[in-house]
């Protein structure tokens, strides 16, 4: 009796359940943008993109973009949840260099963007001191979402990305091969977690020359990262390494010189 009663109730409730599921599905397919934020991460849900499937059913695709803080307050790490470069890294410091990438070009159109760095699965964006992240983030989310929805490539020419700075060459010495191996397997993954990267520029007379990229560029803790982190590790495993020096671009060198002059003038006034 109980079994018969249960089956009867289930048959009677099926039309109601079917109606509720249909209503919920329509609501999910038409809901607007949602933005959730926590102290450490922010997740962005894009507007559902409709695509007609071969059988005539509507498919809804959504993208969640998370942000993570970096040691540099003027740099944020954006994680779109999809592959960015997959292999290698790329950095853009001005509009001219961004012509190599449709996404970088679109991001540089946003007021306040001063630098863009592409990692394997993240995008680090640096801003100027006067701009506010709260005003920039909606435009950044939209630019990233629109790019991945368009199907365009990240880079117009990916051949340059295949040449890694840590690739082993036949003429590399044993020390250089060990340095590249440590940079690639132990040091680089840790730095990329903070939205940055390093580039091996050479090894001469016991000095390892590295260039900082992404959020590490201009970061107040970059010297600590080089000396207390990278230098100590390389010296521990490779006795031939005596020190690590940072290679600075010409444009960055000029900016640092101007900053030193400003600090000196302010000190003279005091």
N, C-alpha and C positions, 0 to 999 in steps of 0.2 A: 504493500500500500504506500509506504513511504517513498519507495522508488518510483512508483507511478506518479505520485504527487510531484516529486522533484522534476521528472521529465516533462510533465505538463507545464510547470512553472517556467522551465527553461525555454520551451517552445513558445510560450506566450511572451517571454521577455526578449526574444531575439530581435523582433522589429524595433523595439525601443533602444536596445543596445546598438543596433546598426545605425539608427538615426543619430544617437549621441556620438558615435565614432566619426560619422560623416561630418557632423557639426564641428567637432574638435579638429579634424583634419583641415577643414576650411579655415578655421581660426589660425592654426599654425602656419598655413600657407600665405596668409595675408597679414600676419603681424608685422609691426613696424620695427625700426632699429631698437636694439636694447644695449645698454652700456652698464657694465658692472665694474666696480673698482674696489680694490683692497689696498692696504698700505704698500704692498710690494709689487702686485701685478694688476694689470687692467686687461680685461677681455672685451673685445669688440665683436659683435655679431652683425654681419652685413645684411643688407636687404636681400632676401632670397632671390636668386636668379632663376628664372623660369626657362626651361628648355623642353621642347616637344620631343618626347621619346618616340621610337619607331612604332610602338603599339598605340600611340595616341594619349598615353598617360603623362601627366605633368610631373616633372622631377624638380625638386627644390634643392638648390645647392647653397650652402652657407659657409662663410669663412670666419674663423675666430682668430683675431690678432691679439696676442698678449704683449705686454711691455714689462721689462725688468729694469730696475735701477742698475747703474754702473757706478764705479768709484768716482767718475767724473759727473758732477751735477748737471753739466751742460750737454751730456750725451745720454741717450736712451736706447735700449736694445728692444727692437720690435721683432716678435716671433710670429710669422704668419701661419705656422702649422703646416707649411709645405716646403719643399726644397727650394732654396734660393739659387745658390751656385752649385751646390752639391760637391764640387771639388774646386779648391783654390779660393782666393779672396780677391776683392777689388775695392779700391778706394777712390773717391772723387772729392776734390777739395774746392772746385769752382765749377761754374756753369760750362765752361769750355771743355773740361775733361768729362763732364757728364754726357756729352754728345755720343759717347760709346754705348750708353745704356738708355733705353726709353724710360725705364723706371726712375733712374737717377735724374734724368732730365725733368720728369714730372715733379719729383720731390723738390728740386731746386726752384721750382716756380712758387713754392710756399714761402711766405715771408718769415725770415728768421733762420732758415736752414743754412748752415755754414759748412757742413761736411756730411758725406754719406759713405758708409762702409758696408759692403756685402760679405757675409760669411757663408758657410755651407747651408745653414738653415735659419739665418737671422739677418736683420738689417739694423745697423747702428746709425743713428742720426744725431748729429751735433748741431747745436744752435748757438746764436750769439748771446751775449750777456743780457741784452735788453728785452729779449723775447720771452714769452711765457709758454710753458708746455700746455697749459690748459687751453690756450687759444690755438695752438698749432696742431694738437693731436687729432681733432676731427678731420682736418684737411689731409693729414698724413695717412690716417686710416683709409680715407676715401681713395687717395692716390694708389696705395698698395692694393686695395681691393679691386679697383678698376683695372690695374695692370694685369693681375692674375686672371681676371675675368676676360680680358681681351685676347689672351693667348699669345701675346707678343713675347719674344725672347728677352731674357734679362740683359744680355749683352748682344750687340750687333755682330761682334766678331769675337768668338770664344777661343780662338787659337792662342792668343796671348796668355789666357788663363791656364792653359795646360802646362806652361813652363813654370814649374814651381821653384822657388828660391832654395828649397831644401832638397832638390833632386840630386842624387849622387852622380857625379861625372867621373869619367875614367882618370882624369888628371888630378882628382882631389887627393890630398894627403890623408893619412889615417886620422889625424886630429880633426881635420875638416869634416870627414865622414862621420866621426863620433859626435861632433858639434851639431851637425844637421840632424842626426838621428835623435839626439836629446831634444832639440828644438821642436822637431816634428811630433814626437811621441809623448813627451813629458811636459814641455813648457807651453807650446802653442795651444793645446786643448784647454789648459787652465786659464790662459789669457782670453781665449775666445768666449769663455763662460762670462766674462765681464764685458763682452761686446767689443773687444779689440783684437789686435793681432800683432805679430812681429815679422820683420823681414830680415833675413840674413844677408848682410852686405859685404862680409869678408872677414878673414882672419889673418892678422899680420903682426909679427913680433910679439906674440902672446896676447894680443888684444882682439877680442871678438867685437865686430861692429854690427849693430842692430838698429833697425828703424822701427819706431812704434807707430801703429796705425789705429784707426777707429777711435774708441773712447779713450785709449791710452795716450793718444796725441794731445798734448797740452794738459794732461791730468796732473794735479798737484802731487800725486803719489807715484808718478812714473819713475822718479829717481830711486825711490824705495824698491819698486818692482825690479828695476835693473840691478841694483847693487845687492840688496838683501835676498832677492829671490833668484833671478837668472844667474847672476855672477857667482853666487855661492854654490849653486847646483853644478854649473859648468866646471868650476875650479875643483869641486869635490870629485867628479868623475874623470876629469881630464887635467892632469897636473900641468900640462903645457899652457893652459889658459891662465893668464895673470890678471886680466881685468876685462870688463865689458864697457864699451862706450856707445852712446846713442848718436846715430847719424841724423842730422837735422836738415830738412829741406831749406832752400834759399828763402822761400817766402816765410817759413816758420822762423828762420833765423832773424829776418828783418823785424817780424812781430815781437820777438823776444827782446831785441835791441831797443825797440820803441818802448816796450814795457819797462825795461831797466832805466831808460831816460826819464820816463814819467815818475817812477818810484824815487829816482834821485832828486828830481825837482820838488816832489812832495816832501822829501826828507830835508832839503835845504830850507823850505819854508818853515818847517817845525823848529 
